[in-house]
Amino acid sequence: MKDELNMKPTPTFDGGRIAYIKPTGDEEAHRLGLIPPGITLPPGVKLYVLHAMDGSVLGYTDAYDSAYGAAVQNELTPVSVH
C-alpha cells in the first residue's frame, strides 16, 4: 500500500497532509469500485477506506488499525470520518 500512496499527490492542510479514514459498507464499496459486481461483503462487515482530501481513494483494508497505520507510514495525518 505504501508505494500506491506515495505515487498520488496528496493535498496539504496547514503544512501537513491529511487522509480521511471512512468505514464503508457493501453498497458504497461497490459504488467506489472497490469490490467487483457479484461479490458481496458478509452482513456487518465494513471496509476502511483511506481517502485523500479531494475524496479520491488512496487504499482500503478490512481493519481500522491497518488504514491508520498506512496513513501514518506514508506521512499522512489520519482523520476519522463517520
C-alpha positions in Angstrom: 0.0 0.0 0.0 2.9 2.4 0.7 4.0 2.6 -2.9 0.5 3.3 -4.1 0.1 6.2 -1.6 3.4 7.8 -2.5 2.5 7.9 -6.2 -0.5 10.0 -5.7 -0.1 13.7 -4.8 -2.0 14.5 -1.6 -3.2 18.0 -0.9 -1.8 19.7 2.2 -3.6 21.4 5.0 -1.7 23.8 7.3 1.6 22.3 6.2 0.6 18.6 6.7 -1.0 16.0 4.5 -4.5 14.8 5.6 -6.1 11.5 4.9 -9.6 10.5 5.9 -10.5 7.0 7.1 -14.1 6.2 6.4 -15.9 2.9 7.3 -17.7 1.7 4.2 -20.3 -1.0 3.7 -21.1 -3.2 0.8 -23.2 -0.7 -1.2 -20.7 2.1 -1.1 -17.8 -0.3 -1.7 -19.4 -1.3 -5.0 -20.1 2.4 -5.9 -16.5 3.2 -5.4 -15.4 0.2 -7.4 -13.5 -1.4 -4.5 -15.2 -4.8 -4.9 -16.4 -6.3 -8.2 -20.0 -6.8 -9.2 -21.5 -10.0 -7.9 -19.3 -10.1 -4.8 -20.9 -9.1 -1.5 -19.5 -8.4 1.9 -20.9 -10.6 4.7 -23.5 -8.8 6.8 -22.0 -6.3 9.2 -18.5 -6.3 7.6 -17.0 -3.0 6.8 -14.0 -1.9 4.8 -12.0 1.1 6.0 -11.2 3.3 3.0 -8.4 5.8 3.1 -9.3 9.0 1.1 -7.2 12.0 0.1 -8.6 15.4 0.8 -10.1 15.6 -2.7 -12.1 12.4 -2.0 -10.0 10.1 -4.2 -9.4 6.6 -2.8 -5.8 6.0 -1.7 -6.4 2.5 -0.4 -8.6 0.2 1.7 -8.4 -2.5 4.2 -10.7 -4.6 6.5 -9.3 -3.1 9.7 -9.2 0.4 11.0 -5.8 0.0 12.6 -4.4 -1.0 9.2 -5.8 2.1 7.5 -4.5 4.3 10.3 -1.1 2.6 10.1 -0.9 3.0 6.3 -1.7 6.8 6.7 1.0 7.3 9.3 3.6 5.2 7.5 3.1 7.4 4.5 3.4 10.6 6.5 -0.3 11.5 6.3 -2.3 12.7 9.2 -5.3 10.3 9.6 -8.7 11.7 10.4 -11.8 9.5 11.0 -15.0 10.2 9.1 -18.2 8.7 10.3 
